[in-house]
Amino acid sequence: MSDEGGVTLSQETDHVSPAEVTPELGEEAQDTFNDVMHLLKIMLKANGRSGVPQGGVISPLLSNVYLNEVDRMLERAKEATRNGHGKRKRRNSQAFP
C-alpha cells in the first residue's frame, strides 16, 4: 500500500534502526512477562493446594519449567563428577581397623 506521497509501509520500516525499537520491545516483553506471571499466580492460588494442578491446561508448562531446573542440576552434577569434584574418597583401611 502506498500513501499519497508514494512511500509504502515496507519502505518506511526498512529504515527503522534497532536502537529505536529495542527499548519498546523490552518494555513490551516485560509487560507480557508480568501479565503471564500474574495469571500463573492466580491459577496456582485457585488450585488451593500446593503443587501443579493435575490435568490443568497449564500443568504441562509448569512441569516443564520445574523439570528444566532438574535437568540443569543433573548436568552440573555430571560435570562436577567428570571433573573429579564430588568423587568419593577411599578410606584408609589402617585408620579404621
Order of alpha helices (4+ residues) and beta strands (2+ residues): alpha-alpha-alpha
